[in-house]
């Protein structure tokens, strides 16, 4: 056989092999590009999923498989009932350009991670599986890839989670981004409370942590991350790259303070209607507060904010970002409770269920003011001051102390 004929036949054979690859092919990721996730896709998904583009845009070096064990568990429960056609949990950890290829019917790409966690949590709850619910909560708290080292990811504001446990959590931020240490610590502590409330091990919240901060401006965008699809545990664990956000003692403390403060895991939250009542005068003679009491209702009545700002020196002009009412109310009937409890007055902006311990609510509100609402540092500092003041009070006085610190 002539060499040229042999070479031509070899090329044809190689071409046939390329076109004969199985439907569950794995598309590897390229560093520096928002490329396809390394995920196995069934033939059914391959027929219905969007066409994937391996060159969708520049981004931080891949790290979406760093916590692989949680993706594996979430994938299992997501596939039990997936009406939105979310292709795979890994897409929720990508930047929007690549994530959009796997979002199915989810209308807002910034909310894909939340929607994935929410559906997996619902399915795990229906199956009575605490490990599945825990994995969904941790997955919701994982850092998403962004365009560069030090760039924070966008909060989900367009879609409200069905499960209040999922709604109470936001994703970790790039450790090199502004305020990341405090933000990520609050996320981990709040995650621990949610895990404890469903009967899981709250210390597992520490595994939601991310990597050591990279160098802003690093042209490789690598930072200190890793990404290994073939490590079933997760390379952040096996390579000892995890930076824990808090200590186990801090986890134990926050969980003890909030023991039995939230209702059992539920796929729905009872609607409430609002009536306005005057509160007791604040102990500070320069401030008076008005709060609202919430009465349980069987309808889906809208909740309206009625907190009245007080004349409080230096705090009436706080920049609260997109969340103008961060106040807390203390009343009967929240989430079907028989006893009085605390709850955010604006449950649209602050999607959290009720709690018997105000610290659960103050920590969540202060964290959301930072991450979601983009409030000023002055407002965040005032929130933390109010949270500390509330710890020295009980009942309505605790709510008043927190609200007064924010100028209400």
VENHU-V849327 format. One record per residue. N is the residue number from 1. PSI is psi as a letter, one per 20 degrees, with the letter a starting at -180 (none if undefined). D_CENTER is the distance of its C-alpha to the mean C-alpha in Angstrom with 2 decimals. Layout:
[[N PSI D_CENTER] [N PSI D_CENTER]]
//
This chain:
[[1 p 64.04] [2 q 63.77] [3 g 60.84] [4 h 59.59] [5 g 59.54] [6 g 57.74] [7 h 55.08] [8 g 54.60] [9 h 54.20] [10 g 51.65] [11 g 49.52] [12 g 49.73] [13 g 48.66] [14 h 45.64] [15 h 44.68] [16 h 44.98] [17 h 42.69] [18 h 40.03] [19 i 40.16] [20 j 40.28] [21 q 36.88] [22 r 35.05] [23 h 32.40] [24 k 29.72] [25 q 30.31] [26 p 27.81] [27 o 27.20] [28 q 26.58] [29 q 24.53] [30 p 26.43] [31 p 25.42] [32 i 24.83] [33 q 24.20] [34 m 21.31] [35 a 23.12] [36 q 22.69] [37 q 20.41] [38 n 22.59] [39 p 22.15] [40 p 24.88] [41 p 25.39] [42 r 27.80] [43 h 30.80] [44 g 29.54] [45 h 26.28] [46 h 28.39] [47 h 30.57] [48 i 27.88] [49 q 25.26] [50 q 25.63] [51 p 27.77] [52 p 25.87] [53 p 26.89] [54 j 26.82] [55 m 27.34] [56 i 24.64] [57 r 24.24] [58 q 23.81] [59 r 20.63] [60 q 19.61] [61 p 21.19] [62 q 19.34] [63 j 17.09] [64 i 15.12] [65 j 17.32] [66 h 16.96] [67 l 15.07] [68 h 17.24] [69 h 17.70] [70 h 14.20] [71 h 14.61] [72 g 18.00] [73 g 17.05] [74 h 14.35] [75 g 17.08] [76 g 19.59] [77 h 17.91] [78 g 16.75] [79 i 20.43] [80 h 21.76] [81 o 21.12] [82 m 19.65] [83 h 21.16] [84 i 19.13] [85 k 20.47] [86 p 17.36] [87 g 19.32] [88 q 17.23] [89 h 13.73] [90 h 14.72] [91 h 14.74] [92 i 11.00] [93 j 11.11] [94 r 14.12] [95 r 15.07] [96 h 15.86] [97 g 19.52] [98 h 19.19] [99 h 16.11] [100 h 18.20] [101 i 20.70] [102 j 18.52] [103 i 16.68] [104 c 19.55] [105 j 19.68] [106 p 16.20] [107 h 17.40] [108 o 14.80] [109 h 13.80] [110 i 10.96] [111 j 9.38] [112 g 10.62] [113 g 7.71] [114 g 6.29] [115 h 10.04] [116 g 10.83] [117 g 8.74] [118 g 10.13] [119 g 13.56] [120 h 13.70] [121 g 12.83] [122 g 15.51] [123 h 17.94] [124 h 17.57] [125 g 18.11] [126 h 21.11] [127 i 22.42] [128 k 22.04] [129 o 20.31] [130 h 18.34] [131 h 17.73] [132 g 16.17] [133 g 13.84] [134 g 12.99] [135 h 12.44] [136 g 10.07] [137 g 7.91] [138 g 8.43] [139 g 7.99] [140 h 4.39] [141 i 4.42] [142 q 7.33] [143 p 8.81] [144 q 9.94] [145 q 13.67] [146 a 15.19] [147 i 18.82] [148 r 20.01] [149 p 19.73] [150 i 18.34] [151 p 16.61] [152 q 13.12] [153 q 10.94] [154 p 10.73] [155 q 8.18] [156 o 8.22] [157 i 11.05] [158 h 13.47] [159 p 12.29] [160 p 11.50] [161 q 10.14] [162 g 13.24] [163 p 12.04] [164 h 11.35] [165 h 9.83] [166 g 6.90] [167 h 7.19] [168 i 7.24] [169 q 3.88] [170 r 2.26] [171 q 3.85] [172 q 7.33] [173 q 10.09] [174 p 13.53] [175 i 15.52] [176 i 18.35] [177 r 16.69] [178 p 17.83] [179 j 16.65] [180 h 14.24] [181 g 15.78] [182 g 15.19] [183 g 11.70] [184 h 10.64] [185 g 12.89] [186 h 11.47] [187 g 7.95] [188 g 10.13] [189 g 12.42] [190 h 10.23] [191 g 8.90] [192 g 12.66] [193 g 13.63] [194 h 11.67] [195 g 13.20] [196 h 16.49] [197 h 16.51] [198 j 16.62] [199 j 19.27] [200 a 17.61] [201 o 18.27] [202 h 16.01] [203 h 17.29] [204 i 15.40] [205 h 12.26] [206 h 14.25] [207 i 14.13] [208 i 10.56] [209 r 12.34] [210 b 13.60] [211 r 17.17] [212 q 19.72] [213 p 19.77] [214 a 21.90] [215 o 24.61] [216 p 23.80] [217 i 26.24] [218 o 26.58] [219 h 28.21] [220 i 27.05] [221 j 23.32] [222 h 23.25] [223 c 22.11] [224 k 21.96] [225 r 19.91] [226 r 21.12] [227 o 20.74] [228 o 22.86] [229 h 22.55] [230 j 25.49] [231 o 24.02] [232 h 22.77] [233 g 21.28] [234 p 19.48] [235 h 21.34] [236 h 19.14] [237 g 20.57] [238 h 24.04] [239 j 24.67] [240 l 23.54] [241 i 21.24] [242 p 18.30] [243 o 18.03] [244 q 16.80] [245 h 15.09] [246 r 17.17] [247 r 20.21] [248 h 20.80] [249 g 22.86] [250 h 20.09] [251 g 17.92] [252 h 21.03] [253 g 21.73] [254 h 18.51] [255 g 18.59] [256 h 22.29] [257 h 21.88] [258 j 19.55] [259 p 21.43] [260 k 21.73] [261 i 19.99] [262 q 17.87] [263 q 19.29] [264 q 19.19] [265 p 16.50] [266 q 17.37] [267 i 16.71] [268 q 17.92] [269 p 18.20] [270 q 21.76] [271 q 22.67] [272 q 24.29] [273 r 27.01] [274 q 27.82] [275 q 31.06] [276 p 31.86] [277 q 33.69] [278 q 34.74] [279 r 33.31] [280 q 35.40] [281 q 36.34] [282 q 34.25] [283 h 36.09] [284 p 36.13] [285 i 39.20] [286 j 37.86] [287 q 34.96] [288 q 34.82] [289 q 31.79] [290 p 31.29] [291 r 28.46] [292 q 27.96] [293 q 28.40] [294 p 26.58] [295 p 28.71] [296 q 27.55] [297 q 28.57] [298 i 28.72] [299 r 28.15] [300 l 25.19] [301 q 26.46] [302 q 24.43] [303 p 23.32] [304 q 24.88] [305 p 24.55] [306 j 27.87] [307 p 27.36] [308 p 30.28] [309 q 30.14] [310 r 32.73] [311 n 35.12] [312 o 33.56] [313 p 34.80] [314 j 32.42] [315 i 29.32] [316 i 30.15] [317 k 29.10] [318 p 25.60] [319 o 23.43] [320 j 20.34] [321 c 19.08] [322 j 17.91] [323 n 17.56] [324 i 21.21] [325 n 20.97] [326 j 18.85] [327 r 21.45] [328 q 21.35] [329 q 23.83] [330 o 25.60] [331 r 27.37] [332 q 28.35] [333 i 26.96] [334 p 23.18] [335 k 21.68] [336 j 25.27] [337 q 25.85] [338 h 29.47] [339 r 28.86] [340 q 27.56] [341 r 23.96] [342 q 21.60] [343 q 19.14] [344 p 17.85] [345 h 20.74] [346 n 18.74] [347 i 16.41] [348 g 15.82] [349 h 14.25] [350 n 12.80] [351 n 11.57] [352 q 12.30] [353 a 15.26] [354 r 18.29] [355 q 19.08] [356 h 22.48] [357 p 21.54] [358 h 20.71] [359 h 18.89] [360 g 15.84] [361 g 15.80] [362 g 16.99] [363 g 14.43] [364 g 11.58] [365 g 13.72] [366 h 14.62] [367 g 11.20] [368 h 10.45] [369 h 14.00] [370 g 13.35] [371 g 10.19] [372 g 10.35] [373 h 14.00] [374 l 15.56] [375 r 18.07] [376 r 20.93] [377 h 21.20] [378 g 23.89] [379 h 21.69] [380 g 19.00] [381 g 21.98] [382 h 23.41] [383 g 20.29] [384 h 20.40] [385 g 24.14] [386 h 23.75] [387 g 21.36] [388 g 24.06] [389 h 26.79] [390 h 25.28] [391 h 25.48] [392 j 29.23] [393 r 29.59] [394 q 29.15] [395 c 28.66] [396 h 29.34] [397 h 30.40] [398 g 26.98] [399 g 25.38] [400 g 28.26] [401 g 27.83] [402 g 24.21] [403 h 25.07] [404 h 28.21] [405 h 26.54] [406 j 24.64] [407 k 27.94] [408 none 27.88]]
//
